[in-house]
Amino acid sequence: MARTRVYRNGILDAEDFPVAEVSDHLADPAATVWLDFCAPTEDDLAAISEELGLHELAVEGAVDTQERAKLECFRTHSFLSAYAVRMHAETGHLRTSEVAAFVTDRALVTVRKDEHFDIDAVLQRWDSATEGLAKSGVGFLLHGLLDYIVDGHFEAAQIMDEQIEDLEDLVFEGKPDHGSLQRRSLHLRKSLVRLRRAVVPMREVLSTVVRPDLGVVDEAMAPYFQDVEDHVLRAAEWTDSLRDLITTVRETQLNLQAHRLNTVMKKVTSWAAVIAVPTAITGFYGQNVPFPGDGQPWGFWVSATAIVLGCGVVYALFKKRDWL
């Protein structure tokens, strides 16, 4: 089922009316119409496509999934494709929701690819907007939609930053679980890649929307779109820094593992050198040939003293060099 709204002279006049009445409302030059579809087919969009003169490639892009975030301009309208994201603060799982929109001079048609996109949050932004902004028509509606999407990007980047900070603390624990760290860092890297795919193209989208020749943003809405554009740039820069940060965390983890391995090998080798002293002495006295002290009590005490002194000297030498 489609959701509908009509604004007249900046005031919400009616909502949830049948799609068949859209043409009647558009006959009024003072009316701005919004329609929303959830997972429609091309047949579902056929009527409104003919009414608004939507290009067949734009309609096909609105129905297909996995479109790149973009803004395409046609003769009578523009086609927007974007991704809203939501990240779980505890698990770091990132969920994306694809949304498309047809932008005409007096109508905004949103097409949600699934029900995860919270269209009610967009309605709340429209309803809580500063009085008088709705007179800007489609520009006002498009701002509410883009502002909601970009705020979600910014919030996801903030949560991911906190997740990476927690990962840094785990890396420097006394006895970290390397298997868990590797799984978590890999999961964050995958989420970050998906987040960048949603965030980075939005810079081009916003820069195109605010172009004067497009005719969407008027003087009243220009500062608001500039604010959204600033948030897009900050979110994109944030994701770039997060990518470098998580790469550094992974490299640090590998370096710490190598350092701990070197420390263990150094200690094992040092103890092997200490043990080699009594092995060498007892091996010497185990020869099947006569030697000084052979069969005499003092020979035993000489060998025992040599073992103790030799081990002590080697241990003290390694300890001084911090090998033990």
C-alpha positions as CSV (number, residue, x, y, z in Angstrom):
1,M,0.0,0.0,0.0
2,A,1.2,3.5,-0.9
3,R,1.4,6.3,1.6
4,T,0.5,9.8,0.4
5,R,0.6,13.4,1.5
6,V,-0.3,16.7,0.0
7,Y,0.9,20.1,1.1
8,R,-0.8,23.3,0.0
9,N,1.0,26.6,0.4
10,G,3.3,25.0,3.0
11,I,0.5,23.4,5.1
12,L,-0.3,19.7,5.3
13,D,-3.7,19.5,3.7
14,A,-4.4,15.7,3.4
15,E,-2.6,12.3,3.8
16,D,-3.2,8.6,3.1
17,F,-5.4,9.4,0.1
18,P,-5.7,7.0,-2.8
19,V,-2.9,7.2,-5.5
20,A,-5.6,7.7,-8.1
21,E,-6.2,11.2,-6.6
22,V,-2.6,12.3,-7.1
23,S,-3.4,13.8,-10.5
24,D,-6.3,15.8,-9.0
25,H,-4.0,17.3,-6.4
26,L,-1.3,18.1,-8.9
27,A,-3.8,20.1,-10.9
28,D,-3.5,22.7,-8.2
29,P,-0.3,24.8,-8.7
30,A,-0.1,25.4,-5.0
31,A,0.1,21.7,-4.1
32,T,3.1,19.5,-3.4
33,V,2.6,15.7,-3.3
34,W,4.5,13.0,-1.6
35,L,4.0,9.3,-2.4
36,D,5.8,6.3,-0.8
37,F,5.9,2.7,-2.0
38,C,7.5,-0.3,-0.3
39,A,9.0,-3.0,-2.4
40,P,6.8,-2.2,-5.5
41,T,7.0,-3.9,-8.9
42,E,7.2,-2.0,-12.2
43,D,3.4,-2.6,-12.6
44,D,2.8,-0.9,-9.3
45,L,4.7,2.2,-10.5
46,A,3.2,2.2,-14.0
47,A,0.3,4.5,-13.2
48,I,2.4,7.1,-11.3
49,S,5.2,6.7,-13.9
50,E,2.8,7.8,-16.7
51,E,1.3,10.6,-14.6
52,L,4.7,12.1,-13.7
53,G,6.5,11.2,-16.9
54,L,9.2,9.1,-15.2
55,H,11.9,7.7,-17.4
56,E,11.9,3.9,-17.9
57,L,15.5,3.6,-16.7
58,A,14.7,5.4,-13.5
59,V,11.7,3.2,-12.9
60,E,13.8,0.1,-13.5
61,G,16.5,1.4,-11.1
62,A,13.8,2.0,-8.4
63,V,12.7,-1.6,-8.6
64,D,16.1,-3.2,-8.9
65,T,18.2,-3.7,-5.8
66,Q,21.9,-3.1,-5.1
67,E,21.9,0.2,-7.0
68,R,24.8,2.6,-6.4
69,A,24.1,5.7,-4.4
70,K,23.7,8.4,-7.0
71,L,21.6,11.2,-8.4
72,E,20.6,11.0,-12.1
73,C,19.0,13.9,-13.9
74,F,16.4,13.4,-16.6
75,R,14.4,15.9,-18.6
76,T,11.4,16.1,-16.4
77,H,12.7,14.8,-13.1
78,S,15.7,13.5,-11.1
79,F,16.3,10.0,-9.8
80,L,17.9,9.5,-6.4
81,S,19.3,6.3,-5.0
82,A,20.7,6.1,-1.4
83,Y,21.3,3.8,1.5
84,A,20.2,4.3,5.1
85,V,22.3,2.5,7.6
86,R,21.8,1.3,11.2
87,M,24.6,-0.2,13.3
88,H,24.0,-2.2,16.5
89,A,26.0,-0.6,19.3
90,E,26.9,-3.9,20.9
91,T,27.5,-6.4,18.1
92,G,28.8,-3.9,15.5
93,H,26.4,-5.4,12.9
94,L,25.6,-3.0,10.1
95,R,22.2,-3.1,8.4
96,T,21.6,-1.2,5.2
97,S,18.2,-0.2,3.7
98,E,18.1,0.9,0.1
99,V,15.7,3.7,-0.9
100,A,15.1,5.4,-4.2
101,A,13.3,8.7,-4.9
102,F,11.8,10.5,-8.0
103,V,12.2,14.2,-7.7
104,T,9.9,16.4,-9.8
105,D,9.0,20.0,-9.6
106,R,6.0,19.4,-7.4
107,A,6.2,15.8,-6.3
108,L,8.5,13.5,-4.4
109,V,8.0,9.7,-4.8
110,T,10.0,7.5,-2.4
111,V,10.5,3.8,-3.1
112,R,11.7,1.7,-0.2
113,K,13.3,-1.6,-1.2
114,D,12.3,-3.2,2.2
115,E,10.5,-2.4,5.4
116,H,13.6,-1.7,7.4
117,F,13.8,1.9,6.2
118,D,12.0,3.9,8.9
119,I,9.9,6.2,6.8
120,D,8.0,7.3,10.0
121,A,11.2,9.0,11.2
122,V,11.3,11.0,8.0
123,L,7.7,12.1,8.6
124,Q,8.6,13.2,12.1
125,R,11.3,15.4,10.6
126,W,8.8,17.0,8.3
127,D,6.3,17.5,11.0
128,S,8.8,19.0,13.4
129,A,10.5,21.3,10.9
130,T,10.5,25.1,11.3
131,E,7.2,26.7,10.4
132,G,7.2,28.0,6.9
133,L,9.9,25.8,5.4
134,A,7.2,23.5,3.8
135,K,6.5,26.4,1.4
136,S,9.7,25.3,-0.3
137,G,7.8,22.3,-1.7
138,V,9.8,19.4,-3.0
139,G,13.1,20.9,-1.7
140,F,11.6,20.8,1.9
141,L,10.6,17.1,1.5
142,L,13.9,16.1,-0.1
143,H,15.8,17.8,2.7
144,G,14.0,15.8,5.4
145,L,14.7,12.5,3.5
146,L,18.4,13.3,3.0
147,D,18.9,14.7,6.5
148,Y,17.6,11.4,8.0
149,I,19.8,9.3,5.8
150,V,23.0,11.3,6.5
151,D,22.3,11.5,10.2
152,G,22.2,7.7,10.2
153,H,25.6,7.6,8.4
154,F,27.0,9.9,11.0
155,E,25.6,7.9,13.9
156,A,27.0,4.6,12.4
157,A,30.4,6.2,12.0
158,Q,30.4,7.2,15.7
159,I,29.4,3.7,16.9
160,M,32.0,2.2,14.7
161,D,34.6,4.5,16.2
162,E,33.6,3.4,19.7
163,Q,33.8,-0.3,18.5
164,I,37.4,0.2,17.2
165,E,38.4,1.9,20.5
166,D,37.1,-1.1,22.4
167,L,39.1,-3.3,20.0
168,E,42.2,-1.3,20.8
169,D,41.8,-1.9,24.5
170,L,41.4,-5.6,23.9
171,V,44.6,-5.7,21.8
172,F,46.7,-4.5,24.7
173,E,45.2,-6.8,27.4
174,G,47.7,-9.0,29.2
175,K,46.3,-12.3,27.7
176,P,44.2,-11.4,24.7
177,D,42.1,-13.9,22.8
178,H,43.7,-13.6,19.4
179,G,41.0,-15.7,17.7
180,S,38.2,-13.5,19.0
181,L,40.2,-10.3,18.1
182,Q,40.7,-11.5,14.6
183,R,37.1,-12.4,14.1
184,R,35.9,-9.0,15.5
185,S,38.4,-7.0,13.5
186,L,37.4,-8.8,10.3
187,H,33.7,-8.2,11.1
188,L,34.4,-4.5,11.7
189,R,36.3,-4.2,8.4
190,K,33.4,-5.7,6.5
191,S,30.9,-3.4,8.2
192,L,33.2,-0.4,7.5
193,V,33.4,-1.4,3.8
194,R,29.6,-1.5,3.6
195,L,29.4,1.9,5.4
196,R,31.8,3.5,3.0
197,R,29.8,2.3,0.1
198,A,26.8,4.1,1.5
199,V,28.5,7.3,2.7
200,V,31.2,8.2,0.1
201,P,28.9,8.5,-3.0
202,M,26.6,10.9,-1.0
203,R,29.1,13.7,-1.4
204,E,28.4,13.7,-5.1
205,V,24.7,13.4,-4.5
206,L,24.5,16.5,-2.3
207,S,26.8,18.5,-4.5
208,T,24.4,17.8,-7.4
209,V,21.3,18.5,-5.5
210,V,22.3,22.0,-4.5
211,R,23.2,23.0,-8.0
212,P,21.1,26.1,-9.1
213,D,20.2,24.6,-12.5
214,L,18.5,21.7,-10.9
215,G,15.9,24.0,-9.4
216,V,15.2,21.9,-6.3
217,V,16.8,24.0,-3.5
218,D,15.5,27.5,-3.1
219,E,16.9,30.4,-1.1
220,A,15.1,29.4,2.1
221,M,16.3,25.7,2.0
222,A,19.9,26.5,0.9
223,P,21.4,26.8,4.4
224,Y,19.7,23.5,5.5
225,F,21.1,21.6,2.5
226,Q,24.5,23.1,3.2
227,D,24.3,21.7,6.7
228,V,23.5,18.3,5.3
229,E,26.3,18.5,2.9
230,D,28.7,19.4,5.7
231,H,27.6,16.3,7.6
232,V,28.2,14.2,4.5
233,L,31.7,15.5,4.1
234,R,32.4,14.9,7.8
235,A,31.0,11.4,7.7
236,A,33.0,10.5,4.6
237,E,36.2,11.9,6.2
238,W,35.4,10.0,9.4
239,T,35.1,6.7,7.5
240,D,38.4,7.3,5.8
241,S,40.1,7.8,9.2
242,L,38.3,4.7,10.6
243,R,39.7,2.6,7.7
244,D,43.2,3.7,8.5
245,L,42.6,3.2,12.2
246,I,41.3,-0.4,11.9
247,T,44.2,-1.2,9.6
248,T,46.6,0.1,12.3
249,V,44.9,-1.9,15.0
250,R,45.2,-5.1,12.9
251,E,48.9,-4.3,12.2
252,T,49.5,-3.6,15.9
253,Q,47.9,-6.9,16.8
254,L,50.1,-8.8,14.5
255,N,53.2,-6.9,15.7
256,L,52.3,-7.7,19.3
257,Q,51.9,-11.4,18.5
258,A,55.2,-11.4,16.8
259,H,56.8,-9.6,19.7
260,R,55.3,-12.0,22.2
261,L,56.5,-15.0,20.1
262,N,60.0,-13.5,19.9
263,T,60.0,-13.0,23.7
264,V,58.9,-16.6,24.3
265,M,61.5,-17.9,21.8
266,K,64.2,-15.8,23.5
267,K,63.4,-17.2,26.9
268,V,63.2,-20.8,25.7
269,T,66.5,-20.4,23.9
270,S,68.1,-18.9,27.0
271,W,66.9,-21.7,29.2
272,A,68.2,-24.2,26.7
273,A,71.6,-22.5,26.9
274,V,71.5,-22.8,30.7
275,I,70.6,-26.4,30.5
276,A,73.3,-27.0,28.0
277,V,76.0,-26.3,30.7
278,P,75.2,-29.3,33.0
279,T,74.6,-31.4,29.9
280,A,78.1,-30.6,28.6
281,I,79.8,-31.2,31.9
282,T,78.0,-34.5,32.7
283,G,78.6,-35.6,29.1
284,F,82.3,-34.9,29.5
285,Y,82.4,-37.0,32.7
286,G,80.5,-39.7,31.1
287,Q,83.4,-40.6,28.7
288,N,84.6,-44.2,28.7
289,V,88.2,-43.1,29.2
290,P,90.1,-42.2,32.4
291,F,90.0,-38.5,33.5
292,P,91.1,-36.5,36.5
293,G,89.0,-37.5,39.5
294,D,87.7,-40.7,37.9
295,G,86.3,-42.9,40.7
296,Q,87.2,-40.3,43.4
297,P,84.7,-38.4,45.6
298,W,86.4,-35.1,44.9
299,G,85.8,-35.6,41.1
300,F,82.0,-35.6,41.8
301,W,82.3,-32.4,43.8
302,V,84.4,-30.7,41.1
303,S,81.8,-31.6,38.4
304,A,78.9,-30.5,40.6
305,T,80.6,-27.2,41.4
306,A,81.4,-26.6,37.7
307,I,77.7,-27.2,36.8
308,V,76.5,-24.7,39.5
309,L,79.0,-22.0,38.6
310,G,78.5,-22.5,34.8
311,C,74.7,-22.3,35.1
312,G,75.0,-19.3,37.4
313,V,77.3,-17.4,35.0
314,V,75.1,-18.1,32.0
315,Y,71.9,-17.2,33.9
316,A,73.4,-13.9,35.2
317,L,74.6,-13.0,31.7
318,F,71.2,-13.6,30.1
319,K,69.4,-11.8,32.9
320,K,71.6,-8.8,32.5
321,R,70.7,-8.7,28.8
322,D,67.0,-9.1,29.6
323,W,66.8,-12.4,27.9
324,L,65.3,-14.1,30.9
